[in-house]
């Protein structure tokens, strides 16, 4: 059995619709705030677009829609909808984590456009060992910081730009680093690293995060 769901969000972004469009509709733009993967068209997604005003991507029983509207001061209002059918065995955690997850991704989109506009990115991710105290150890290794606190990630100084019970975001001079605690959906702690430097070795950076997690969680 399945049931319908709909997640709606509206955010104001500090750049023009054309700049927002590049961030949501191109692989290098999505790597700056979301993640990277196969081009949606290459994996059979149905795409309906009217650049730079509207983009809809339909994947099976789910759809993601972005509607962009120019606003005052060179800003853009983004209206976002994720809708479709959720399987009953996904449980309430699906909607909780999906809605919460989009809040954080859209926050990161705003940070990307505010601090790194127009810069192409690469996306790196890694998972921690799946132990009960992994999140506690990760926070302790970072000094259990609050928003606005200075921290260091992989030897690089940064500042905490977001902190919740299940999330910690860090902004450095050249990256946005996002730690996710995912026990509600039965998955281990993970990091997503949006790197805006040129020439980044993705495999080497992922390996560095894997070693950091191993030292932090198991050490």
Backbone torsions as a table, in degrees:
resi	resn	phi	psi	omega
1	UNK	NA	153.8	177.9
2	UNK	-138.9	164.8	-177.6
3	UNK	-142.4	149.1	-178.4
4	UNK	-75.5	151.1	172.6
5	UNK	-141.9	157.3	176.9
6	UNK	-151.0	127.7	178.2
7	UNK	-118.0	121.1	-179.2
8	UNK	-118.3	137.0	176.6
9	UNK	-141.2	152.0	174.9
10	UNK	-136.7	127.0	-179.7
11	UNK	-134.6	152.9	174.3
12	UNK	-103.4	127.2	-176.4
13	UNK	-113.2	146.0	-166.9
14	UNK	-85.8	25.4	-179.6
15	UNK	-140.3	177.6	-177.7
16	UNK	-74.1	162.2	175.8
17	UNK	-57.0	-35.2	179.5
18	UNK	-62.6	-39.8	179.3
19	UNK	-71.4	-38.3	176.1
20	UNK	-63.7	-41.0	-179.8
21	UNK	-57.5	-44.9	179.3
22	UNK	-59.7	-34.9	-178.0
23	UNK	-73.6	-32.9	-175.9
24	UNK	-96.8	-20.7	-169.3
25	UNK	-112.8	-0.8	179.3
26	UNK	-122.5	149.0	-179.6
27	UNK	-59.8	-41.8	-179.1
28	UNK	-70.1	-28.6	175.7
29	UNK	-72.7	-44.8	179.2
30	UNK	-62.4	-32.9	177.8
31	UNK	-62.8	-19.9	-179.0
32	UNK	-77.9	-13.8	-176.2
33	UNK	-149.4	-21.3	-175.0
34	UNK	-113.7	-95.5	175.4
35	UNK	-165.6	176.8	177.2
36	UNK	-122.0	156.3	179.7
37	UNK	-173.9	-164.8	178.6
38	UNK	-61.2	148.6	172.7
39	UNK	-56.7	129.3	-178.3
40	UNK	-50.9	-37.6	-179.5
41	UNK	-65.8	-28.4	-177.8
42	UNK	-77.8	-17.3	-179.7
43	UNK	-108.7	19.0	172.2
44	UNK	87.7	11.1	177.7
45	UNK	-71.3	145.9	172.6
46	UNK	-90.1	129.4	-175.3
47	UNK	-121.8	130.0	176.1
48	UNK	-123.9	116.2	-175.6
49	UNK	-136.2	148.1	175.4
50	UNK	-139.5	81.3	-173.8
51	UNK	-66.4	138.3	-5.0
52	UNK	-102.3	41.0	-171.9
53	UNK	-103.8	-37.4	-173.8
54	UNK	-152.4	138.1	175.1
55	UNK	-137.4	127.5	174.6
56	UNK	-128.1	133.2	176.9
57	UNK	-123.1	127.4	-179.5
58	UNK	-115.3	123.2	-179.8
59	UNK	-119.0	100.7	179.7
60	UNK	59.8	-115.5	-177.2
61	UNK	-95.1	8.1	-178.5
62	UNK	-123.9	154.9	179.2
63	UNK	-142.0	145.8	175.0
64	UNK	-124.4	126.4	-178.3
65	UNK	-124.6	134.8	173.8
66	UNK	-119.4	126.6	174.3
67	UNK	-119.6	124.4	-175.5
68	UNK	-111.0	137.2	178.8
69	UNK	-137.5	125.3	177.4
70	UNK	-62.2	139.1	-180.0
71	UNK	-129.8	-178.8	-174.6
72	UNK	-67.2	154.2	175.4
73	UNK	69.5	23.9	179.1
74	UNK	74.6	17.9	-179.6
75	UNK	-97.4	174.0	180.0
76	UNK	-135.0	134.7	170.5
77	UNK	-91.3	122.4	177.1
78	UNK	-106.8	121.6	173.7
79	UNK	-106.4	122.7	-171.2
80	UNK	-119.8	135.7	177.0
81	UNK	-136.3	126.7	170.3
82	UNK	-115.9	118.2	-175.3
83	UNK	-138.3	166.9	177.3
84	UNK	151.7	-151.4	-178.1
85	UNK	-117.5	131.5	177.7
86	UNK	-107.8	135.7	176.9
87	UNK	-70.9	140.5	-178.2
88	UNK	-58.3	-34.4	-176.4
89	UNK	-75.6	-2.3	173.5
90	UNK	-73.0	-25.7	177.9
91	UNK	76.6	175.9	-179.7
92	UNK	-65.4	-23.5	-178.2
93	UNK	-60.0	-29.9	-178.3
94	UNK	-59.6	-53.5	-177.6
95	UNK	-68.4	-37.1	178.7
96	UNK	-60.3	-52.2	-176.2
97	UNK	-73.1	-33.3	179.7
98	UNK	-67.5	-46.8	178.3
99	UNK	-63.8	-45.4	177.6
100	UNK	-62.7	-42.0	179.9
101	UNK	-61.4	-42.5	179.1
102	UNK	-66.2	-35.5	175.5
103	UNK	-56.3	-42.3	-177.0
104	UNK	-75.5	-38.5	177.1
105	UNK	-63.8	-41.5	-180.0
106	UNK	-69.5	-32.4	172.4
107	UNK	-61.8	-44.8	179.9
108	UNK	-64.8	-36.5	174.8
109	UNK	-57.2	-44.7	178.2
110	UNK	-62.6	-41.3	178.3
111	UNK	-65.1	-40.8	177.8
112	UNK	-59.9	-49.6	-177.2
113	UNK	-70.6	-27.3	-179.9
114	UNK	-78.4	-42.4	-171.7
115	UNK	-105.0	-22.9	-175.9
116	UNK	-134.2	44.8	-173.5
117	UNK	-61.6	134.2	175.1
118	UNK	77.2	-3.4	-177.8
119	UNK	-87.4	124.2	175.4
120	UNK	-65.2	156.4	-174.2
121	UNK	-135.5	162.2	165.0
122	UNK	-119.3	150.0	-178.0
123	UNK	-114.7	130.5	-179.6
124	UNK	-125.1	138.7	176.2
125	UNK	-138.3	156.0	177.9
126	UNK	-155.9	156.7	179.9
127	UNK	-115.8	148.8	175.4
128	UNK	-85.6	159.8	169.9
129	UNK	-55.0	140.3	-173.4
130	UNK	-86.2	78.0	179.1
131	UNK	-115.3	154.6	-174.2
132	UNK	-60.8	-30.0	-175.7
133	UNK	-104.6	18.3	-175.7
134	UNK	-59.4	-45.9	-177.6
135	UNK	-63.9	-41.6	178.5
136	UNK	-60.4	-42.2	-179.6
137	UNK	-69.1	-38.1	177.5
138	UNK	-62.4	-47.0	179.3
139	UNK	-62.2	-41.5	179.4
140	UNK	-62.5	-40.1	-179.9
141	UNK	-64.1	-27.8	179.3
142	UNK	-92.3	2.1	179.5
143	UNK	87.5	16.0	-178.5
144	UNK	46.0	57.4	-169.9
145	UNK	-81.0	159.9	172.5
146	UNK	-101.8	168.3	176.7
147	UNK	-57.8	134.4	-179.2
148	UNK	93.7	-12.0	-179.8
149	UNK	-76.5	148.9	174.3
150	UNK	-80.0	138.6	177.8
151	UNK	-140.7	175.0	176.4
152	UNK	-131.7	130.2	178.5
153	UNK	-125.1	123.5	-176.6
154	UNK	49.9	39.8	176.9
155	UNK	80.6	5.1	-177.2
156	UNK	-111.0	129.4	179.6
157	UNK	-71.8	147.4	178.4
158	UNK	-157.8	-172.7	179.2
159	UNK	-135.2	143.4	178.6
160	UNK	-74.4	120.8	179.0
161	UNK	-104.7	-8.9	178.3
162	UNK	-158.6	136.4	177.8
163	UNK	-145.2	124.8	172.2
164	UNK	-134.2	-175.5	179.0
165	UNK	-64.3	-26.6	-174.1
166	UNK	-122.4	17.5	-171.9
167	UNK	-157.8	143.1	173.1
168	UNK	-142.3	121.5	179.4
169	UNK	-110.7	138.5	179.2
170	UNK	-128.1	134.7	174.4
171	UNK	-110.8	126.2	174.1
172	UNK	-109.7	-173.9	-179.5
173	UNK	-66.8	-23.3	-175.0
174	UNK	-134.6	17.0	-174.9
175	UNK	-161.4	158.7	165.6
176	UNK	-117.7	123.8	-177.1
177	UNK	-115.8	127.8	-174.7
178	UNK	-126.3	118.1	176.3
179	UNK	-97.5	131.3	-177.3
180	UNK	-120.7	126.4	171.4
181	UNK	-96.3	117.3	-167.1
182	UNK	-121.1	29.4	-176.8
183	UNK	-65.2	-26.6	-179.4
184	UNK	-62.5	-25.1	178.0
185	UNK	-112.9	20.4	172.9
186	UNK	69.7	27.3	-178.7
187	UNK	-121.4	156.3	-177.5
188	UNK	-75.6	166.2	172.8
189	UNK	-58.0	141.1	-179.7
190	UNK	-138.3	162.2	172.6
191	UNK	-125.0	138.4	170.5
192	UNK	-115.0	124.7	-174.0
193	UNK	-118.2	109.7	177.8
194	UNK	-95.5	106.6	-171.0
195	UNK	-108.5	125.7	-175.3
196	UNK	-103.0	10.2	175.4
197	UNK	-80.7	156.9	175.0
198	UNK	-87.6	151.5	174.6
199	UNK	73.2	23.6	-179.4
200	UNK	-70.7	133.3	174.3
201	UNK	-88.7	101.6	-173.7
202	UNK	-61.6	-44.0	-178.5
203	UNK	-64.8	-40.6	179.6
204	UNK	-66.4	-39.0	-179.8
205	UNK	-70.1	-39.1	176.0
206	UNK	-63.3	-39.8	178.5
207	UNK	-65.0	-37.4	178.0
208	UNK	-63.4	-40.1	177.4
209	UNK	-68.0	-38.7	178.1
210	UNK	-62.1	-42.3	176.7
211	UNK	-64.9	-40.5	-179.7
212	UNK	-62.8	-45.1	177.7
213	UNK	-61.0	-44.6	-179.5
214	UNK	-60.4	-45.0	179.8
215	UNK	-66.4	-37.8	-174.9
216	UNK	-76.7	-45.2	-173.2
217	UNK	-83.6	-39.8	-178.3
218	UNK	-92.1	-19.1	-177.4
219	UNK	-73.2	NA	NA
